[in-house]
Amino acid sequence: MEVIINLMAFVILYLMYQLIRNHFVYKIRIKWLETEDDRYTLYSYDFMMDPNKHNYFGLKFPRECNYVNK
């Protein structure tokens, strides 16, 4: 029973982290849109949120400096 409770707590924390991550990706993309930054078209929302090597499979916190103009 304790294993299930601990697992559920971990899942809830992970989902809360993903919601916070989603909010910061949204803020970055809105800033790029308002300032007409080229990175808005270079990096899609899916690229920024989908678990890949570049974001440690969804665990890396998004920062604007991680996405450079090419």
Buried (B, 14 or more C-beta within 10 A) or exposed (E): EEEEEEEEEEEEEEEEEEEEBBEBBBEBBEEBEEEEBEBBEEBEEEEBBEEEEEBEEEEBEBEBEEBEEE
